[in-house]
Amino acid sequence: MLDNQVIKKIEGFVYAKPRSIQEIAEHTGKNWRTADRYVQEIEKEFGTLATRVFRGGTRGALKIVYWASMEKASNSVFQEMLEKEIMAGKSKHDFSAFDIFQHVQSKNKRAIVERTIDENSTNLKELAEILKQTKKQLLIFSGNLSWFNLKNKGFDMFKILEELVKKGVCVKIVCRVDIAGRGNVEKALSLNFKHGKELVEVRHREQPLRAIVIDNKLFRLKEVKEPTGKINELDRKMFIFYTIKDKEWAEWLSRIFWKMFSNSIAAGRRIEEMKKLA
């Protein structure tokens, strides 16, 4: 059975270096056909792995599995342009989520605009309902994970995340791992120890997206517009939430995530170095 523990085992094995299906079969204790089926499922559902067949059509054909970030992430001119902007950005001000939203078909997207003093006052019910849909994998692009502390009217984002971990959902995060946000990162990683599961992984990277990707099928983007004080411009903080249910775009954003994740520093390593500053 392909569960999250098996997925993690195969991904970790392939992440170190490209592997043949036979090597994966031996590593997982399965036969060649089962290992091949597992790889195909991971490739299709999560986009973390990719395969290539050498000497195809011959008795000596060899199927190699490698980490998908080695592949080109974008499939169109628009996606390539967006990818370059995202990968070059460090702050949330360096990229507008609307630039993704505008390219998605109307039937596959919706947006909510809220004008309020802070995110705690926004409609957390909608975010909670989206998070609870996660069955296998949650990818998180964040700044400093401050949204883990959001709670109002019975909705507690961290408790929802904890419930997902208890159910076996893999949670991967790219965010800033610095002195200011260290507490939030340690809070996220504490779920591994609390529930005896190594399902939450955080890596350090300054990047411009504030987004979650659910099971490679659905994603939600957040954009914040600050008051400028200028005439005829914003007089209150504006939160814009874009929800996109489009498999092609969700797979694209997942590939962007893995490209970042693969080239980022593990949070534990950063935190150990921070402790030396005390």
CORPEJO-V505559 format. One record per residue. RES is the residue in one letter. D_CENTER is the distance of its C-alpha to the mean C-alpha in Angstrom with 1 decimal. Layout:
# CORPEJO-V505559
res={RES,RES}
d_center={D_CENTER,D_CENTER}
This chain:
# CORPEJO-V505559
res={M,L,D,N,Q,V,I,K,K,I,E,G,F,V,Y,A,K,P,R,S,I,Q,E,I,A,E,H,T,G,K,N,W,R,T,A,D,R,Y,V,Q,E,I,E,K,E,F,G,T,L,A,T,R,V,F,R,G,G,T,R,G,A,L,K,I,V,Y,W,A,S,M,E,K,A,S,N,S,V,F,Q,E,M,L,E,K,E,I,M,A,G,K,S,K,H,D,F,S,A,F,D,I,F,Q,H,V,Q,S,K,N,K,R,A,I,V,E,R,T,I,D,E,N,S,T,N,L,K,E,L,A,E,I,L,K,Q,T,K,K,Q,L,L,I,F,S,G,N,L,S,W,F,N,L,K,N,K,G,F,D,M,F,K,I,L,E,E,L,V,K,K,G,V,C,V,K,I,V,C,R,V,D,I,A,G,R,G,N,V,E,K,A,L,S,L,N,F,K,H,G,K,E,L,V,E,V,R,H,R,E,Q,P,L,R,A,I,V,I,D,N,K,L,F,R,L,K,E,V,K,E,P,T,G,K,I,N,E,L,D,R,K,M,F,I,F,Y,T,I,K,D,K,E,W,A,E,W,L,S,R,I,F,W,K,M,F,S,N,S,I,A,A,G,R,R,I,E,E,M,K,K,L,A}
d_center={24.0,20.4,18.7,15.5,17.9,19.1,15.7,14.8,18.3,18.2,14.9,16.4,19.7,18.6,16.4,19.7,21.5,22.1,23.9,26.3,26.1,29.1,27.5,24.5,27.2,29.1,26.1,25.2,28.9,28.7,30.8,29.8,29.3,27.0,24.9,24.8,23.8,21.0,19.6,20.2,18.3,15.2,15.6,16.1,13.6,10.4,11.4,11.0,14.8,17.6,21.4,24.6,28.1,31.0,34.6,33.6,36.6,38.4,39.1,37.3,34.0,31.0,27.4,24.9,21.2,19.0,15.4,14.1,13.3,17.1,17.3,17.5,14.3,16.4,19.1,21.1,22.7,20.7,17.3,18.7,20.0,16.7,14.9,17.7,17.6,13.9,14.3,17.6,16.7,16.5,17.2,16.1,19.6,18.9,17.1,17.7,15.3,18.5,18.7,15.9,17.5,20.9,20.3,19.2,22.1,23.5,23.5,19.7,18.8,20.1,20.1,21.4,23.2,24.3,26.7,26.9,27.3,23.9,20.6,22.2,24.6,22.3,21.8,19.6,20.8,18.7,15.4,16.6,17.5,14.2,12.4,15.3,14.8,12.0,13.9,12.0,8.3,5.9,2.1,3.8,5.7,9.1,12.7,14.3,12.7,16.0,14.7,14.8,18.5,19.0,21.6,24.5,26.7,25.5,21.8,20.1,16.3,16.4,18.7,16.4,13.6,16.4,17.6,14.4,14.7,18.4,17.8,16.0,12.4,10.0,7.6,5.6,5.8,7.2,10.3,14.1,15.8,19.3,22.4,21.8,18.4,19.2,20.1,16.8,15.1,18.0,17.8,14.3,15.5,18.7,17.4,17.5,21.2,22.1,21.1,21.8,18.5,16.2,13.0,11.3,10.4,10.2,10.9,12.9,12.6,14.1,12.4,13.2,10.4,10.1,7.7,5.8,5.4,7.9,9.4,9.0,11.7,11.1,9.3,10.8,11.5,13.8,16.7,19.6,23.1,25.6,29.4,31.3,34.8,36.1,38.4,36.8,33.2,30.9,32.7,29.9,26.2,24.2,20.8,19.4,16.7,15.8,14.8,14.5,15.2,15.6,14.6,15.3,13.3,10.3,10.7,11.3,8.2,6.3,9.1,8.7,5.4,7.6,10.5,9.6,8.5,11.7,13.9,13.0,15.2,14.8,15.2,18.2,20.0,19.6,20.9,23.8,24.9,24.7,27.0,29.6,29.9,31.3}
